[in-house]
Amino acid sequence: MWDPSRARSRRSESRFQPRIGRDFDIEEVHVIDARTRGFLSRAIAVGAGGAIAISGTYGLATGSYIAVEVVWAVAGPMFGALVTHYFGSAGKDTR
């Protein structure tokens, strides 16, 4: 049954309070973060590589390589960001 003594005023306190960082184990958060990064890296690499392969095949078939140039203009910076992230010198002493 409903207990009037436990009823709350809407002005005094919200019914649901977020507790950021307390609901998840910190190791679980790192695992989820690593899996998400891995998925996004693979998705970008496979998608951009596939787009370059398809446009290259189209270029070979038609003799016009403008599609390769356009796709590479978009995919090139993505590949550059991936390579820089995984093979860059961030956080290493490079003296």
N, CA, C and O atoms as CSV, one atom per row, in Angstrom:
chain,resi,resn,atom,element,x,y,z
A,1,MET,N,N,0.825,-1.179,0.000
A,1,MET,CA,C,0.000,0.000,0.000
A,1,MET,C,C,0.874,1.249,0.000
A,1,MET,O,O,2.077,1.199,0.254
A,2,TRP,N,N,0.238,2.343,-0.288
A,2,TRP,CA,C,0.943,3.610,-0.360
A,2,TRP,C,C,1.122,4.181,1.035
A,2,TRP,O,O,0.172,4.232,1.816
A,3,ASP,N,N,2.329,4.608,1.349
A,3,ASP,CA,C,2.652,5.160,2.661
A,3,ASP,C,C,2.839,6.671,2.517
A,3,ASP,O,O,3.825,7.104,1.921
A,4,PRO,N,N,1.914,7.491,3.048
A,4,PRO,CA,C,2.031,8.947,2.892
A,4,PRO,C,C,3.240,9.530,3.605
A,4,PRO,O,O,3.700,10.609,3.233
A,5,SER,N,N,3.767,8.857,4.610
A,5,SER,CA,C,4.928,9.398,5.324
A,5,SER,C,C,6.189,9.333,4.451
A,5,SER,O,O,7.142,10.077,4.680
A,6,ARG,N,N,6.191,8.454,3.464
A,6,ARG,CA,C,7.354,8.322,2.600
A,6,ARG,C,C,7.239,9.180,1.343
A,6,ARG,O,O,8.168,9.225,0.537
A,7,ALA,N,N,6.129,9.846,1.173
A,7,ALA,CA,C,5.920,10.686,-0.013
A,7,ALA,C,C,6.870,11.880,0.039
A,7,ALA,O,O,7.115,12.448,1.104
A,8,ARG,N,N,7.400,12.250,-1.123
A,8,ARG,CA,C,8.362,13.357,-1.197
A,8,ARG,C,C,7.766,14.519,-1.968
A,8,ARG,O,O,6.944,14.345,-2.867
A,9,SER,N,N,8.191,15.670,-1.601
A,9,SER,CA,C,7.819,16.850,-2.345
A,9,SER,C,C,8.659,16.913,-3.617
A,9,SER,O,O,9.852,16.612,-3.579
A,10,ARG,N,N,8.061,17.297,-4.738
A,10,ARG,CA,C,8.802,17.383,-5.992
A,10,ARG,C,C,9.827,18.505,-5.957
A,10,ARG,O,O,10.821,18.456,-6.681
A,11,ARG,N,N,9.606,19.487,-5.150
A,11,ARG,CA,C,10.532,20.606,-5.081
A,11,ARG,C,C,11.753,20.288,-4.227
A,11,ARG,O,O,12.840,20.788,-4.517
A,12,SER,N,N,11.612,19.489,-3.205
A,12,SER,CA,C,12.715,19.265,-2.280
A,12,SER,C,C,13.794,18.356,-2.856
A,12,SER,O,O,14.982,18.620,-2.672
A,13,GLU,N,N,13.405,17.299,-3.545
A,13,GLU,CA,C,14.402,16.363,-4.046
A,13,GLU,C,C,13.835,15.642,-5.266
A,13,GLU,O,O,12.664,15.260,-5.291
A,14,SER,N,N,14.669,15.466,-6.257
A,14,SER,CA,C,14.237,14.718,-7.439
A,14,SER,C,C,14.051,13.255,-7.072
A,14,SER,O,O,14.662,12.744,-6.134
A,15,ARG,N,N,13.208,12.611,-7.821
A,15,ARG,CA,C,12.916,11.212,-7.525
A,15,ARG,C,C,14.106,10.314,-7.846
A,15,ARG,O,O,14.399,9.373,-7.108
A,16,PHE,N,N,14.791,10.610,-8.953
A,16,PHE,CA,C,15.935,9.812,-9.365
A,16,PHE,C,C,17.181,10.684,-9.354
A,16,PHE,O,O,17.204,11.749,-9.969
A,17,GLN,N,N,18.192,10.242,-8.670
A,17,GLN,CA,C,19.453,10.964,-8.602
A,17,GLN,C,C,20.531,10.140,-9.290
A,17,GLN,O,O,20.733,8.980,-8.932
A,18,PRO,N,N,21.234,10.714,-10.277
A,18,PRO,CA,C,22.309,9.955,-10.918
A,18,PRO,C,C,23.496,9.804,-9.976
A,18,PRO,O,O,23.850,10.728,-9.243
A,19,ARG,N,N,24.090,8.644,-10.008
A,19,ARG,CA,C,25.285,8.380,-9.207
A,19,ARG,C,C,26.383,7.953,-10.161
A,19,ARG,O,O,26.653,6.764,-10.331
A,20,ILE,N,N,26.995,8.914,-10.764
A,20,ILE,CA,C,27.988,8.657,-11.788
A,20,ILE,C,C,29.228,8.057,-11.133
A,20,ILE,O,O,29.746,8.574,-10.143
A,21,GLY,N,N,29.684,6.955,-11.711
A,21,GLY,CA,C,30.908,6.330,-11.241
A,21,GLY,C,C,30.720,5.326,-10.137
A,21,GLY,O,O,31.686,4.653,-9.778
A,22,ARG,N,N,29.547,5.181,-9.578
A,22,ARG,CA,C,29.353,4.252,-8.473
A,22,ARG,C,C,28.657,2.970,-8.905
A,22,ARG,O,O,28.712,1.963,-8.199
A,23,ASP,N,N,28.003,3.004,-10.058
A,23,ASP,CA,C,27.246,1.844,-10.498
A,23,ASP,C,C,28.102,0.827,-11.238
A,23,ASP,O,O,27.712,-0.333,-11.364
A,24,PHE,N,N,29.271,1.248,-11.732
A,24,PHE,CA,C,30.117,0.364,-12.512
A,24,PHE,C,C,31.434,0.131,-11.793
A,24,PHE,O,O,31.973,1.024,-11.138
A,25,ASP,N,N,31.932,-1.066,-11.927
A,25,ASP,CA,C,33.261,-1.372,-11.434
A,25,ASP,C,C,34.265,-0.692,-12.358
A,25,ASP,O,O,34.072,-0.696,-13.574
A,26,ILE,N,N,35.319,-0.116,-11.821
A,26,ILE,CA,C,36.261,0.668,-12.621
A,26,ILE,C,C,36.948,-0.205,-13.667
A,26,ILE,O,O,37.247,0.282,-14.758
A,27,GLU,N,N,37.206,-1.464,-13.374
A,27,GLU,CA,C,37.824,-2.348,-14.358
A,27,GLU,C,C,36.863,-2.621,-15.513
A,27,GLU,O,O,37.286,-2.733,-16.663
A,28,GLU,N,N,35.587,-2.727,-15.210
A,28,GLU,CA,C,34.588,-2.958,-16.248
A,28,GLU,C,C,34.517,-1.768,-17.200
A,28,GLU,O,O,34.328,-1.948,-18.403
A,29,VAL,N,N,34.665,-0.572,-16.681
A,29,VAL,CA,C,34.634,0.631,-17.510
A,29,VAL,C,C,35.820,0.633,-18.469
A,29,VAL,O,O,35.665,0.984,-19.639
A,30,HIS,N,N,37.008,0.244,-17.989
A,30,HIS,CA,C,38.181,0.194,-18.851
A,30,HIS,C,C,38.026,-0.852,-19.943
A,30,HIS,O,O,38.458,-0.633,-21.075
A,31,VAL,N,N,37.420,-1.980,-19.621
A,31,VAL,CA,C,37.196,-3.026,-20.620
A,31,VAL,C,C,36.221,-2.541,-21.681
A,31,VAL,O,O,36.451,-2.748,-22.873
A,32,ILE,N,N,35.141,-1.902,-21.266
A,32,ILE,CA,C,34.161,-1.374,-22.226
A,32,ILE,C,C,34.803,-0.310,-23.103
A,32,ILE,O,O,34.560,-0.268,-24.310
A,33,ASP,N,N,35.617,0.547,-22.508
A,33,ASP,CA,C,36.296,1.593,-23.265
A,33,ASP,C,C,37.249,0.992,-24.293
A,33,ASP,O,O,37.286,1.443,-25.437
A,34,ALA,N,N,38.013,-0.014,-23.902
A,34,ALA,CA,C,38.956,-0.653,-24.820
A,34,ALA,C,C,38.226,-1.366,-25.954
A,34,ALA,O,O,38.663,-1.309,-27.104
A,35,ARG,N,N,37.124,-2.033,-25.643
A,35,ARG,CA,C,36.361,-2.715,-26.688
A,35,ARG,C,C,35.749,-1.724,-27.666
A,35,ARG,O,O,35.715,-1.977,-28.870
A,36,THR,N,N,35.270,-0.603,-27.155
A,36,THR,CA,C,34.690,0.415,-28.027
A,36,THR,C,C,35.743,1.005,-28.944
A,36,THR,O,O,35.500,1.174,-30.139
A,37,ARG,N,N,36.908,1.320,-28.402
A,37,ARG,CA,C,37.991,1.858,-29.224
A,37,ARG,C,C,38.431,0.854,-30.285
A,37,ARG,O,O,38.663,1.219,-31.437
A,38,GLY,N,N,38.542,-0.398,-29.892
A,38,GLY,CA,C,38.926,-1.434,-30.849
A,38,GLY,C,C,37.912,-1.580,-31.959
A,38,GLY,O,O,38.280,-1.705,-33.128
A,39,PHE,N,N,36.631,-1.565,-31.606
A,39,PHE,CA,C,35.580,-1.673,-32.612
A,39,PHE,C,C,35.622,-0.497,-33.575
A,39,PHE,O,O,35.552,-0.686,-34.789
A,40,LEU,N,N,35.737,0.719,-33.040
A,40,LEU,CA,C,35.764,1.897,-33.899
A,40,LEU,C,C,36.997,1.903,-34.805
A,40,LEU,O,O,36.903,2.279,-35.974
A,41,SER,N,N,38.142,1.493,-34.280
A,41,SER,CA,C,39.358,1.438,-35.094
A,41,SER,C,C,39.202,0.449,-36.236
A,41,SER,O,O,39.550,0.746,-37.378
A,42,ARG,N,N,38.680,-0.722,-35.923
A,42,ARG,CA,C,38.481,-1.730,-36.973
A,42,ARG,C,C,37.441,-1.272,-37.990
A,42,ARG,O,O,37.611,-1.465,-39.194
A,43,ALA,N,N,36.371,-0.669,-37.499
A,43,ALA,CA,C,35.315,-0.208,-38.411
A,43,ALA,C,C,35.831,0.861,-39.362
A,43,ALA,O,O,35.517,0.832,-40.552
A,44,ILE,N,N,36.619,1.805,-38.855
A,44,ILE,CA,C,37.182,2.857,-39.711
A,44,ILE,C,C,38.155,2.257,-40.714
A,44,ILE,O,O,38.108,2.595,-41.897
A,45,ALA,N,N,39.040,1.367,-40.256
A,45,ALA,CA,C,40.028,0.776,-41.150
A,45,ALA,C,C,39.374,-0.075,-42.234
A,45,ALA,O,O,39.720,0.042,-43.410
A,46,VAL,N,N,38.440,-0.922,-41.847
A,46,VAL,CA,C,37.785,-1.798,-42.823
A,46,VAL,C,C,36.894,-0.980,-43.769
A,46,VAL,O,O,36.897,-1.216,-44.977
A,47,GLY,N,N,36.145,-0.038,-43.236
A,47,GLY,CA,C,35.270,0.778,-44.086
A,47,GLY,C,C,36.045,1.627,-45.071
A,47,GLY,O,O,35.708,1.671,-46.254
A,48,ALA,N,N,37.084,2.303,-44.594
A,48,ALA,CA,C,37.874,3.149,-45.483
A,48,ALA,C,C,38.655,2.298,-46.482
A,48,ALA,O,O,38.743,2.650,-47.659
A,49,GLY,N,N,39.214,1.198,-46.030
A,49,GLY,CA,C,39.938,0.312,-46.944
A,49,GLY,C,C,39.022,-0.278,-48.001
A,49,GLY,O,O,39.396,-0.374,-49.170
A,50,GLY,N,N,37.836,-0.671,-47.596
A,50,GLY,CA,C,36.861,-1.191,-48.559
A,50,GLY,C,C,36.446,-0.146,-49.573
A,50,GLY,O,O,36.313,-0.437,-50.762
A,51,ALA,N,N,36.243,1.077,-49.097
A,51,ALA,CA,C,35.856,2.160,-50.010
A,51,ALA,C,C,36.967,2.447,-51.015
A,51,ALA,O,O,36.687,2.702,-52.186
A,52,ILE,N,N,38.220,2.409,-50.576
A,52,ILE,CA,C,39.341,2.625,-51.487
A,52,ILE,C,C,39.439,1.480,-52.489
A,52,ILE,O,O,39.688,1.709,-53.672
A,53,ALA,N,N,39.246,0.254,-52.024
A,53,ALA,CA,C,39.301,-0.897,-52.928
A,53,ALA,C,C,38.189,-0.843,-53.978
A,53,ALA,O,O,38.422,-1.118,-55.155
A,54,ILE,N,N,37.001,-0.491,-53.548
A,54,ILE,CA,C,35.876,-0.408,-54.492
A,54,ILE,C,C,36.093,0.707,-55.503
A,54,ILE,O,O,35.861,0.521,-56.698
A,55,SER,N,N,36.540,1.871,-55.025
A,55,SER,CA,C,36.769,2.975,-55.962
A,55,SER,C,C,37.951,2.677,-56.878
A,55,SER,O,O,37.956,3.105,-58.032
A,56,GLY,N,N,38.943,1.957,-56.388
A,56,GLY,CA,C,40.061,1.553,-57.244
A,56,GLY,C,C,39.624,0.586,-58.323
A,56,GLY,O,O,40.053,0.694,-59.472
A,57,THR,N,N,38.775,-0.358,-57.958
A,57,THR,CA,C,38.238,-1.293,-58.943
A,57,THR,C,C,37.402,-0.552,-59.985
A,57,THR,O,O,37.481,-0.845,-61.178
A,58,TYR,N,N,36.620,0.385,-59.536
A,58,TYR,CA,C,35.832,1.202,-60.463
A,58,TYR,C,C,36.749,1.993,-61.391
A,58,TYR,O,O,36.481,2.113,-62.586
A,59,GLY,N,N,37.832,2.532,-60.833
A,59,GLY,CA,C,38.785,3.282,-61.644
A,59,GLY,C,C,39.457,2.404,-62.689
A,59,GLY,O,O,39.653,2.840,-63.824
A,60,LEU,N,N,39.811,1.178,-62.329
A,60,LEU,CA,C,40.397,0.260,-63.301
A,60,LEU,C,C,39.409,-0.091,-64.402
A,60,LEU,O,O,39.789,-0.223,-65.565
A,61,ALA,N,N,38.147,-0.240,-64.037
A,61,ALA,CA,C,37.134,-0.623,-65.020
A,61,ALA,C,C,36.811,0.519,-65.984
A,61,ALA,O,O,36.590,0.279,-67.171
A,62,THR,N,N,36.780,1.739,-65.494
A,62,THR,CA,C,36.364,2.865,-66.337
A,62,THR,C,C,37.527,3.689,-66.872
A,62,THR,O,O,37.373,4.402,-67.863
A,63,GLY,N,N,38.684,3.601,-66.233
A,63,GLY,CA,C,39.836,4.409,-66.654
A,63,GLY,C,C,39.834,5.800,-66.054
A,63,GLY,O,O,40.725,6.592,-66.358
A,64,SER,N,N,38.864,6.126,-65.214
A,64,SER,CA,C,38.782,7.427,-64.559
A,64,SER,C,C,39.012,7.232,-63.057
A,64,SER,O,O,38.274,6.502,-62.396
A,65,TYR,N,N,40.031,7.887,-62.538
A,65,TYR,CA,C,40.410,7.675,-61.140
A,65,TYR,C,C,39.998,8.832,-60.231
A,65,TYR,O,O,40.571,9.006,-59.155
A,66,ILE,N,N,39.034,9.605,-60.644
A,66,ILE,CA,C,38.549,10.712,-59.811
A,66,ILE,C,C,37.880,10.173,-58.549
A,66,ILE,O,O,37.985,10.783,-57.485
A,67,ALA,N,N,37.197,9.039,-58.658
A,67,ALA,CA,C,36.554,8.446,-57.482
A,67,ALA,C,C,37.591,8.052,-56.435
A,67,ALA,O,O,37.349,8.205,-55.238
A,68,VAL,N,N,38.742,7.549,-56.872
A,68,VAL,CA,C,39.810,7.184,-55.925
A,68,VAL,C,C,40.320,8.432,-55.211
A,68,VAL,O,O,40.564,8.405,-54.005
A,69,GLU,N,N,40.479,9.516,-55.948
A,69,GLU,CA,C,40.952,10.760,-55.351
A,69,GLU,C,C,39.974,11.277,-54.296
A,69,GLU,O,O,40.379,11.726,-53.223
A,70,VAL,N,N,38.702,11.208,-54.612
A,70,VAL,CA,C,37.688,11.704,-53.677
A,70,VAL,C,C,37.636,10.831,-52.431
A,70,VAL,O,O,37.585,11.338,-51.311
A,71,VAL,N,N,37.648,9.523,-52.630
A,71,VAL,CA,C,37.595,8.612,-51.478
A,71,VAL,C,C,38.855,8.760,-50.636
A,71,VAL,O,O,38.778,8.755,-49.407
A,72,TRP,N,N,40.006,8.891,-51.274
A,72,TRP,CA,C,41.241,9.025,-50.507
A,72,TRP,C,C,41.278,10.357,-49.758
A,72,TRP,O,O,41.870,10.439,-48.681
A,73,ALA,N,N,40.659,11.393,-50.307
A,73,ALA,CA,C,40.603,12.683,-49.609
A,73,ALA,C,C,39.837,12.565,-48.299
A,73,ALA,O,O,40.110,13.295,-47.346
A,74,VAL,N,N,38.882,11.648,-48.250
A,74,VAL,CA,C,38.114,11.433,-47.023
A,74,VAL,C,C,38.775,10.376,-46.137
A,74,VAL,O,O,38.879,10.555,-44.923
A,75,ALA,N,N,39.220,9.276,-46.745
A,75,ALA,CA,C,39.758,8.153,-45.973
A,75,ALA,C,C,41.198,8.387,-45.509
A,75,ALA,O,O,41.613,7.837,-44.489
A,76,GLY,N,N,41.957,9.188,-46.240
A,76,GLY,CA,C,43.353,9.440,-45.884
A,76,GLY,C,C,43.536,10.019,-44.489
A,76,GLY,O,O,44.356,9.509,-43.726
A,77,PRO,N,N,42.807,11.057,-44.133
A,77,PRO,CA,C,42.937,11.585,-42.765
A,77,PRO,C,C,42.510,10.586,-41.687
A,77,PRO,O,O,43.051,10.593,-40.582
A,78,MET,N,N,41.531,9.723,-42.014
A,78,MET,CA,C,41.130,8.704,-41.044
A,78,MET,C,C,42.258,7.705,-40.811
A,78,MET,O,O,42.559,7.351,-39.671
A,79,PHE,N,N,42.881,7.254,-41.901
A,79,PHE,CA,C,44.022,6.347,-41.759
A,79,PHE,C,C,45.163,7.042,-41.026
A,79,PHE,O,O,45.828,6.436,-40.186
A,80,GLY,N,N,45.386,8.309,-41.344
A,80,GLY,CA,C,46.436,9.062,-40.668
A,80,GLY,C,C,46.209,9.175,-39.178
A,80,GLY,O,O,47.146,9.058,-38.389
A,81,ALA,N,N,44.970,9.403,-38.793
A,81,ALA,CA,C,44.644,9.493,-37.364
A,81,ALA,C,C,44.853,8.157,-36.664
A,81,ALA,O,O,45.362,8.115,-35.544
A,82,LEU,N,N,44.462,7.060,-37.320
A,82,LEU,CA,C,44.664,5.735,-36.724
A,82,LEU,C,C,46.149,5.420,-36.560
A,82,LEU,O,O,46.573,4.946,-35.507
A,83,VAL,N,N,46.931,5.681,-37.596
A,83,VAL,CA,C,48.365,5.395,-37.532
A,83,VAL,C,C,49.033,6.268,-36.480
A,83,VAL,O,O,49.875,5.790,-35.719
A,84,THR,N,N,48.668,7.526,-36.432
A,84,THR,CA,C,49.245,8.424,-35.431
A,84,THR,C,C,48.879,7.989,-34.021
A,84,THR,O,O,49.707,8.056,-33.113
A,85,HIS,N,N,47.649,7.545,-33.835
A,85,HIS,CA,C,47.221,7.123,-32.507
A,85,HIS,C,C,47.967,5.873,-32.049
A,85,HIS,O,O,48.448,5.820,-30.917
A,86,TYR,N,N,48.068,4.888,-32.900
A,86,TYR,CA,C,48.668,3.618,-32.491
A,86,TYR,C,C,50.183,3.590,-32.608
A,86,TYR,O,O,50.830,2.857,-31.860
A,87,PHE,N,N,50.770,4.354,-33.513
A,87,PHE,CA,C,52.210,4.307,-33.710
A,87,PHE,C,C,52.897,5.636,-33.451
A,87,PHE,O,O,54.091,5.772,-33.716
A,88,GLY,N,N,52.176,6.609,-32.946
A,88,GLY,CA,C,52.758,7.918,-32.683
A,88,GLY,C,C,53.613,7.924,-31.434
A,88,GLY,O,O,53.695,6.922,-30.723
A,89,SER,N,N,54.245,9.042,-31.170
A,89,SER,CA,C,55.154,9.146,-30.041
A,89,SER,C,C,54.506,9.780,-28.816
A,89,SER,O,O,55.215,10.235,-27.918
A,90,ALA,N,N,53.195,9.820,-28.758
A,90,ALA,CA,C,52.507,10.437,-27.626
A,90,ALA,C,C,52.809,9.640,-26.356
A,90,ALA,O,O,52.616,8.425,-26.308
A,91,GLY,N,N,53.273,10.331,-25.355
A,91,GLY,CA,C,53.537,9.693,-24.071
A,91,GLY,C,C,54.889,9.017,-23.981
A,91,GLY,O,O,55.221,8.461,-22.935
A,92,LYS,N,N,55.683,9.046,-25.045
A,92,LYS,CA,C,57.002,8.428,-25.013
A,92,LYS,C,C,58.065,9.520,-25.010
A,92,LYS,O,O,57.854,10.613,-25.535
A,93,ASP,N,N,59.184,9.212,-24.425
A,93,ASP,CA,C,60.297,10.145,-24.414
A,93,ASP,C,C,61.038,9.991,-25.732
A,93,ASP,O,O,61.623,8.938,-25.982
A,94,THR,N,N,61.029,11.006,-26.574
A,94,THR,CA,C,61.619,10.896,-27.913
A,94,THR,C,C,62.921,11.666,-28.047
A,94,THR,O,O,63.299,12.032,-29.160
A,95,ARG,N,N,63.612,11.920,-26.961
A,95,ARG,CA,C,64.874,12.664,-27.042
A,95,ARG,C,C,65.952,11.882,-27.664
A,95,ARG,O,O,67.072,12.375,-27.801
